[in-house]
Amino acid sequence: MRAAATIREQWEADGFVLMPRLFDAARTRELRAVCDDVLAAWLKESSVTFDAANSTNMAFLTEPRYFNERPAALRVLLDAITNEKILDALADILGGEPLFHNTQYFFNPATETRAGDWHRDQQFEAPDEETERARMHSCVGVHVHIALAPDDNLEVVPGTHRRWDTPEERRIRKGLDGRAKNSDAMPGARRLALAAGDAAVFSAWGIHRGRYDAPTTRRTFDIVYGDQPCAWNTPPPTCFLQPGLPDQLDERPRRFFRSFVEAYRDRWARGEGVSW
Ligand SMILES: O=C(O)CCC(=O)C(=O)O
């Protein structure tokens, strides 16, 4: 009988790894309550001209304004971001301790059901395809989706984290020759099904997309990590410049968030790193 593939082997082959039952029911409920409160606050503050409720996600849940007088709620998020099983899996994949990048919360749109566009994250704001390709090899970007309600909306094309597009993948991803960028005919696409409490670790550089089904509740907390500071995108500091915050954490989380601050401190001082 063949031994089960290690996390590293699964990652190298497919660019994604499933972590079933990462969180038990109580921790899943607790994390969802915190994320839902942040989502409600974000929806409330969103301008009337921007239909936030029909978006598919919001970012930067660790912004301090969501946690005024609620340090315990922020701690729930920080504990999830520094969950030992996640950090160990990422250390295995990346060959060293991961670096924090940011967080997102995916939710079902209020009324507008749609399929998302196929993409590689490194394509955003890249001036040309050569830059997209170069970015892919300059560092590693990893998403960790933690489902807080059942979620089968993420689709990935296994193996595309370690190679460039085939001609047909490129036609779809770029919307060329009559292909739709959100075509259902992406060759080799695999839809990942998560129960509440399950996680999916997947490459930000591989081809992937989401589906957004208005009537079906979706609540998925997404944490983005990397192996080194991202050269073309500076995440905002959110809560991590608050004096004293790291001192309240255990050693590994403290080191983890300190590395984040050290990685981006100079850029923040120069005014880089947007915050909304
Ligand atoms: O899960 C999703 O809806 C898609 C995630 C995604 O495309 C991303 O975070 O880059």
PDBQT file of the ligand as one rigid body, heavy atoms in Angstrom, charges set to zero:
ROOT
HETATM    1  O1  LIG A 301     -13.121  31.642  -2.884  1.00  0.00    +0.000 OA
HETATM    2  C1  LIG A 301     -13.329  32.510  -3.727  1.00  0.00    +0.000 C 
HETATM    3  O2  LIG A 301     -14.423  33.034  -3.912  1.00  0.00    +0.000 OA
HETATM    4  C2  LIG A 301     -12.218  32.928  -4.654  1.00  0.00    +0.000 C 
HETATM    5  C3  LIG A 301     -10.997  33.298  -3.929  1.00  0.00    +0.000 C 
HETATM    6  C4  LIG A 301     -10.087  34.093  -4.783  1.00  0.00    +0.000 C 
HETATM    7  O3  LIG A 301     -10.226  34.145  -5.975  1.00  0.00    +0.000 OA
HETATM    8  C5  LIG A 301      -8.994  34.808  -4.202  1.00  0.00    +0.000 C 
HETATM    9  O4  LIG A 301      -8.995  35.016  -2.984  1.00  0.00    +0.000 OA
HETATM   10  O5  LIG A 301      -8.090  35.234  -4.949  1.00  0.00    +0.000 OA
ENDROOT
TORSDOF 0
